[in-house]
């Protein structure tokens, strides 16, 4: 890019929402950064989102409500939006564009990276096969997260997804002391109350030195919400690919991101798709989610747990629907469990981790893990069926055998799914709780578990060797 081009200045023609329409410059490119100098001397950043022969469309970070289009000047920078990255980011809190908001000094950058990154070549991807421990039994035991996986949490308005996100950020780790682990947390379009909750939670967490946080509030311009997940993932990629760290990226709330996408699409007068969302929303979400993974020859990994609130608890809504197509499973929160005081209210029968089988077992978690998972789900499914049946015919009409499964369903929710917000369980503790629950059922019903594992881990035989 020539020096003449970089310094060339153009005036704004008109403004709409967070968009500026300006005189075009030959050779400008999509996503190019621009500087908008206001009448007051304040400088705001923007990005080129559309180019034609006569004018270019800019998205302005900071909004255009105060822009005097007759006196504002626009300078095209000749480069895309980049953020400074460094290991100094660990333990720090930034805004949605990567600027410190924790009263600490600016970081000294090791590099400046494009927030849009480059896609991972599918041929160079390494299949996810290693377990990440969140300390939450419902996730670790039944919906295990594997390094390099994309496993979203589907929530609803009023459900405790923010508390779960904060708990995962506090507790998540990889097994093995030799592994370098970090958490990148992105809050997208949250209220000031939620922002305060996350910031205080991060400051009080014992592992803050392993966390990089990006907080974007609802009061920030809509356009900034489009950048937040990309800024967070750029930091994650730096830690994973440059420094060989295993990085867990937790993003909440992706619904706010999609709403921002719809608002900007409407401002650009694009033809709407399902429920007014742009037709390219699937592709746009894929550019975010597909930045997770492992690369052959690279030690690090990026794992994503995006959180989204389903409008009206509708799992067929375009946001959870499209997310489900791109990701490898989902963790669904239950409003019924939440009403009954179960935390975290994970609906394990609606939830699924498609890569779980590859990430558990000998050398990863424990040899009995997958069999215990299958038996717990089978028994809980039977208990749920008997709950519905007993509502019709009455508990008295059930056999003693059936009553054991009905009792198991209650115990499973109270003892296994339910746990304290600041309670961290190892995978061994989680599996032992599962065995204690399975011990309430007849031993002959444990058909999904091998005899060897029953003799080794069943409370009846535990500590007695391999035989009864």
C-alpha positions in Angstrom: 0.0 0.0 0.0 1.4 3.3 -1.0 2.2 6.1 1.6 0.1 8.5 -0.5 -2.9 6.1 -0.3 -2.6 5.6 3.4 -2.7 9.3 4.2 -5.4 10.2 1.7 -8.4 11.8 3.4 -12.1 11.6 2.4 -15.2 13.3 3.8 -18.4 11.6 4.9 -21.4 11.8 2.6 -24.1 10.5 5.0 -24.7 8.5 8.2 -27.2 5.8 9.2 -27.1 4.0 12.6 -23.5 3.1 13.2 -22.7 3.3 9.4 -20.9 6.1 7.5 -21.1 6.5 3.8 -18.0 8.1 2.4 -16.3 9.0 -0.9 -14.5 5.9 -2.2 -10.8 5.5 -2.7 -9.4 3.3 -5.5 -7.8 0.1 -4.1 -9.5 0.1 -0.6 -10.4 -3.4 0.7 -13.1 -5.1 2.7 -12.3 -5.0 6.5 -9.8 -2.3 6.1 -9.3 0.0 9.1 -10.2 3.7 8.9 -9.7 6.6 11.3 -12.6 9.1 11.7 -11.4 12.4 13.1 -14.3 14.3 14.6 -14.8 18.1 14.8 -13.6 17.9 18.4 -10.4 16.2 17.4 -11.4 12.8 18.8 -10.3 9.9 16.6 -12.5 6.9 16.2 -11.8 3.6 14.4 -14.0 2.0 11.8 -13.9 -0.8 9.2 -14.8 -0.9 5.6 -17.8 -3.3 5.1 -18.8 -2.5 1.5 -17.2 -0.8 -1.5 -18.7 0.5 -4.7 -17.5 2.8 -7.5 -18.9 6.0 -5.9 -18.9 5.3 -2.1 -17.7 3.0 0.6 -19.6 1.9 3.7 -17.9 2.1 7.1 -18.8 0.5 10.4 -17.7 2.9 13.2 -16.5 1.7 16.6 -18.0 4.2 19.0 -21.1 5.0 16.9 -21.8 8.0 14.6 -24.5 9.9 16.6 -22.0 12.6 17.5 -20.3 12.7 14.0 -20.7 16.0 12.1 -20.5 14.5 8.6 -19.6 17.9 7.1 -16.5 18.4 9.2 -15.4 14.8 10.0 -12.4 13.5 8.1 -11.7 9.9 7.2 -8.3 8.4 6.6 -7.9 4.9 5.2 -5.1 3.0 7.0 -4.4 0.4 4.4 -4.5 -2.5 6.9 -7.1 -4.6 8.8 -8.0 -4.3 12.5 -5.2 -5.7 14.7 -4.7 -6.0 18.4 -1.4 -6.1 20.4 -0.7 -9.5 22.0 1.7 -10.6 24.6 2.0 -13.1 27.5 1.5 -10.0 29.7 -2.2 -10.3 28.7 -2.6 -13.2 31.2 -4.2 -11.9 34.4 -5.6 -8.8 32.7 -9.1 -7.5 31.8 -9.7 -5.6 28.6 -12.6 -4.0 26.8 -14.1 -5.5 23.6 -11.3 -4.0 21.4 -8.5 -5.2 23.6 -7.9 -2.0 25.6 -7.1 -2.5 29.3 -9.9 -1.6 31.7 -8.4 -3.0 34.9 -6.4 0.2 35.7 -3.2 -1.6 34.7 -0.7 -0.3 32.2 -0.9 -1.0 28.5 0.7 -4.3 27.6 4.0 -4.3 25.8 3.2 -6.2 22.6 5.1 -9.1 21.3 3.2 -8.9 18.1 0.2 -7.2 16.4 -2.4 -9.7 15.0 -5.3 -9.4 12.6 -8.5 -10.2 14.6 -9.9 -12.1 11.6 -7.1 -14.6 11.6 -6.5 -17.2 8.9 -8.7 -20.3 8.7 -7.1 -23.6 9.8 -6.4 -25.9 6.9 -8.7 -28.9 7.4 -5.9 -31.2 6.3 -3.7 -30.0 9.1 -6.2 -30.5 11.9 -5.5 -33.0 14.6 -8.6 -34.9 15.9 -9.6 -33.8 19.5 -8.8 -36.6 21.9 -7.8 -35.1 25.3 -9.9 -34.4 28.3 -10.5 -31.0 29.9 -11.7 -31.0 33.5 -14.2 -28.3 34.4 -14.8 -29.5 38.0 -18.6 -29.7 37.2 -19.9 -33.3 37.5 -22.7 -33.0 35.0 -20.2 -31.8 32.3 -17.1 -33.9 33.2 -19.0 -37.1 33.8 -21.7 -37.0 31.1 -20.8 -34.3 28.6 -17.0 -34.4 28.7 -15.2 -31.5 27.0 -12.2 -32.5 24.7 -9.3 -30.3 23.8 -10.1 -28.7 20.4 -13.8 -29.2 20.7 -16.6 -26.7 20.2 -19.3 -27.4 22.9 -21.9 -24.6 23.3 -24.2 -24.1 26.3 -27.8 -23.5 25.4 -29.5 -21.4 28.1 -32.6 -19.3 28.5 -33.4 -15.9 30.0 -33.0 -15.9 33.8 -31.1 -19.2 33.9 -27.7 -19.2 35.7 -25.5 -19.4 32.6 -23.4 -16.5 33.8 -22.7 -18.3 37.1 -21.8 -21.5 35.2 -19.5 -19.5 32.9 -17.7 -17.9 35.9 -17.4 -21.3 37.6 -15.9 -22.9 34.5 -13.4 -20.0 34.2 -12.4 -20.5 37.8 -12.1 -24.2 37.8 -11.2 -25.5 34.4 -7.8 -27.2 33.9 -6.1 -29.9 31.9 -4.8 -33.0 33.7 -1.1 -33.2 34.0 1.2 -30.6 35.7 3.4 -30.3 32.6 0.6 -28.9 30.5 0.3 -25.1 30.2 -3.4 -24.0 30.4 -5.2 -20.7 30.0 -8.7 -19.5 29.9 -9.8 -16.7 27.5 -13.2 -15.2 28.6 -15.3 -12.9 26.4 -18.5 -11.2 27.7 -20.5 -9.9 24.8 -23.1 -7.1 25.3 -23.6 -7.7 29.0 -25.2 -5.3 31.5 -23.1 -3.3 33.9 -24.3 -5.6 36.7 -23.2 -8.6 34.8 -19.9 -6.9 33.9 -19.3 -6.1 37.5 -20.1 -9.7 38.5 -17.6 -11.1 36.0 -14.8 -8.6 36.9 -15.2 -9.2 40.6 -15.3 -12.9 40.1 -12.2 -12.9 38.0 -10.3 -10.8 40.6 -11.3 -13.1 43.4 -10.5 -16.3 41.5 -7.3 -18.1 42.5 -6.3 -18.7 38.9 -6.6 -15.1 37.6 -2.9 -15.3 36.4 -4.1 -17.9 33.8 -7.1 -15.9 32.5 -7.5 -13.2 29.8 -10.8 -11.4 29.9 -12.6 -9.2 27.4 -15.7 -7.4 28.7 -18.1 -5.6 26.3 -21.1 -4.0 27.9 -24.6 -3.4 26.4 -23.9 0.4 26.5 -21.1 0.0 24.0 -21.8 0.6 20.3 -23.4 -2.4 18.5 -20.5 -2.7 16.1 -18.1 -3.5 18.9 -20.0 -6.7 19.7 -19.1 -7.9 16.2 -15.4 -7.6 17.1 -15.4 -9.1 20.7 -15.3 -12.8 19.9 -12.7 -12.3 17.2 -10.5 -10.3 19.5 -10.8 -13.0 22.2 -10.0 -15.8 19.7 -7.0 -13.8 18.4 -5.6 -13.7 21.9 -6.3 -17.4 22.3 -4.6 -18.2 19.0 -1.5 -16.3 20.1 -1.3 -18.3 23.4 -2.0 -21.6 21.7 0.0 -21.5 18.5 2.9 -19.2 19.6 3.3 -20.4 23.2 2.0 -23.9 23.0 -0.7 -23.4 25.6 -4.0 -25.3 25.9 -6.7 -22.5 25.8 -10.3 -22.8 26.8 -12.4 -19.9 25.3 -15.7 -19.1 27.1 -17.9 -16.6 25.3 -21.2 -15.3 26.6 -23.7 -14.3 25.2 -23.5 -15.3 21.5 -27.2 -14.3 21.2 -26.1 -10.7 21.7 -23.6 -11.1 19.0 -26.2 -12.4 16.6 -28.6 -9.6 17.5 -25.9 -7.1 16.7 -25.3 -8.9 13.3 -29.1 -8.6 12.6 -29.1 -4.9 13.5 -26.2 -4.1 11.3 -27.7 -6.1 8.4 -30.9 -4.1 8.7 -28.9 -0.8 8.7 -27.3 -2.0 5.4 -30.7 -2.8 4.0 -29.8 -6.4 3.3 -32.5 -8.9 2.4 -33.4 -10.6 5.7 -33.4 -14.4 6.2 -35.1 -16.4 8.9 -36.7 -14.2 11.6 -34.9 -11.2 10.2 -31.4 -12.5 10.7 -29.0 -12.2 7.7 -28.8 -15.1 5.3 -25.0 -15.3 5.9 -25.3 -15.8 9.7 -24.4 -19.5 9.4 -21.2 -18.6 7.5 -20.4 -15.8 9.9 -20.8 -18.0 13.0 -18.7 -20.6 11.3 -15.8 -18.1 11.0 -15.9 -17.9 14.8 -16.5 -21.5 15.9 -14.1 -23.0 13.4 -11.2 -21.2 15.0 -11.2 -23.9 17.6 -9.2 -27.1 17.2 -5.7 -28.6 17.2 -3.1 -28.4 14.5 -0.6 -31.2 13.6 2.9 -30.4 14.8 1.6 -27.8 17.3 1.5 -28.4 21.0 -1.3 -26.0 21.9 -5.0 -26.3 21.4 -8.1 -24.0 21.4 -11.4 -25.3 22.9 -14.6 -23.3 22.7 -17.6 -23.2 25.1 -19.8 -20.4 23.6 -22.9 -19.7 25.7 -26.2 -18.5 24.1 -29.6 -17.7 25.5 -32.4 -19.2 23.4 -35.2 -16.7 22.7 -38.4 -18.0 24.4 -36.4 -21.2 25.3 -36.9 -22.2 21.6 -34.1 -24.6 20.6 -35.3 -24.4 17.0 -34.6 -20.7 16.9 -32.0 -19.8 14.2 -29.2 -19.0 16.7 -29.1 -22.4 18.5 -30.2 -24.2 15.4 -27.3 -22.9 13.3 -24.9 -23.2 16.2 -25.8 -26.9 16.6 -24.9 -27.6 12.9 -21.4 -26.1 13.4 -20.5 -27.4 16.8 -19.9 -30.9 18.3 -22.8 -31.2 20.6 -24.6 -28.9 23.2 -25.2 -28.5 26.9 -28.8 -27.6 27.4 -30.0 -25.9 30.7 -33.4 -26.9 32.1 -35.8 -24.3 33.5 -37.6 -27.1 35.4 -34.4 -28.2 37.2 -33.7 -24.5 38.0 -37.1 -24.0 39.5 -36.4 -27.0 41.8 -33.2 -25.5 43.0 -30.8 -27.8 41.1 -27.5 -26.1 40.2 -26.2 -26.3 37.5 -29.6 -27.1 35.9 -28.2 -29.3 33.1 -30.7 -31.3 31.2 -28.5 -34.3 30.5 -31.0 -36.1 28.3 -31.2 -33.1 25.9 -27.5 -32.6 26.0 -24.7 -34.3 24.0 -20.9 -34.2 23.6 -20.2 -35.9 20.3 -16.5 -36.1 21.0 -16.8 -37.5 24.5 -15.9 -41.1 23.6 -12.6 -40.0 22.1 -11.6 -38.0 25.3 -12.3 -40.4 28.1 -11.0 -43.8 29.3 -7.7 -45.2 30.4 -4.9 -42.7 30.5 -7.3 -39.8 30.0 -9.9 -40.0 32.8 -10.5 -43.5 34.2 -11.2 -46.9 32.6 -14.8 -47.1 33.8 -15.8 -43.6 32.7 -17.7 -44.3 29.5 -19.5 -47.4 31.0 -20.5 -45.4 34.1 -21.8 -42.6 31.8 -23.9 -45.0 29.7 -25.4 -46.8 32.8 -26.2 -43.5 34.5 -28.0 -42.1 31.5 -29.9 -45.4 31.0 -31.0 -45.5 34.6 -32.0 -41.8 34.6 -33.9 -42.2 31.4 -35.9 -45.1 33.0 -36.5 -43.0 36.1 -37.8 -40.0 34.0 -40.2 -42.4 32.2 -41.5 -43.7 35.5 -42.0 -40.2 36.8 -44.3 -39.5 33.8 -46.1 -42.8 34.3 -46.5 -42.4 38.0 -48.2 -39.0 37.4 -50.9 -40.9 35.5 -51.3 -44.1 37.5 -49.8 -43.1 40.9 -46.7 -44.2 42.6 -48.5 -46.9 44.5 -49.2 -48.7 41.2 -45.4 -49.1 40.5 -43.5 -52.3 41.4 -40.7 -52.2 44.0 -38.2 -52.5 41.2 -39.7 -49.5 39.4 -39.7 -47.5 42.6 -35.9 -48.0 42.9 -35.5 -46.2 39.5 -37.9 -43.5 40.5 -35.8 -42.9 43.6 -32.6 -43.1 41.5 -33.8 -40.2 39.3 -34.3 -38.0 42.4 -30.9 -39.0 43.9 -29.2 -38.4 40.5 -30.5 -34.8 40.3 -29.8 -34.0 44.0 -26.4 -35.7 44.4 -24.8 -35.9 40.9 -26.1 -33.0 38.8 -26.5 -30.6 41.8 -23.3 -29.2 43.3 -22.1 -26.0 44.9 -21.2 -23.0 42.8 -17.8 -23.0 44.4 -17.4 -26.8 44.7 -14.8 -28.3 42.4 -15.0 -32.0 41.8 -12.2 -34.1 40.2 -13.3 -36.6 37.6 -12.5 -39.4 40.1 -14.9 -37.8 42.7 -17.5 -37.5 40.0 -17.3 -41.1 39.0 -17.3 -42.3 42.6 -20.5 -40.3 43.2 -21.9 -42.1 40.1 -21.0 -45.5 41.5 -22.6 -44.6 44.8 -25.8 -43.9 43.0 -25.6 -47.0 40.8 -25.2 -49.0 44.0 -28.8 -48.2 44.9 -29.9 -50.3 41.9 -29.8 -54.1 41.7 -26.4 -55.3 40.6 -27.9 -57.5 37.9 -29.3 -54.3 36.3 -25.9 -52.9 35.6 -25.7 -54.5 32.2 -23.7 -51.7 30.5 -20.7 -52.1 32.8 -18.2 -54.9 32.6 -17.9 -57.4 35.4 -14.3 -56.3 35.9 -15.2 -52.7 36.5 -18.1 -53.7 38.8 -15.7 -55.8 40.9 -13.2 -52.9 41.0 -15.3 -49.8 41.5 -18.7 -50.9 42.9 -19.0 -49.7 46.6 -19.9 -53.3 47.5 -16.4 -54.5 46.4 -14.3 -51.3 46.6 -11.1 -52.0 48.5 -11.6 -55.7 48.4 -9.4 -56.5 45.4 -10.7 -57.9 42.1 -13.0 -60.6 43.5 -15.8 -60.6 46.0 
